[in-house]
Amino acid sequence: MAKRYVRATGKNTQGDITKLCNAGDTWSPRSKADAISDIDAGTHEYWVNWANAPETKIRVVQGPTGKYLRTDRDTTSRNNLDDLPDC
């Protein structure tokens, strides 16, 4: 299983994560659907290496409208992937 670091995210007009990015890596950008498949299949792990906090694994969550990507790097309930710059 390869570990991939995410430095930016693509978002739609509602703010939902649509892709994961790390400029210069051959896998980037990776669509949300492909990243979910990678994680579910155990092919790749996606991680965020925060400036002032430990690295955090991106996980797949089942929501009311389907699967989505998220990470929790602190005690808030919000999705910290939203904090990454756009790609």
Protein Blocks (a to p, Z undefined) as FASTA:
>chain_A
ZZdddfbdcddfkopafbdcdehiakbccdfklmmmmmmnomaccddddfkbccdddddd
ddfkbccddddfbfbfbdfklmpccZZ
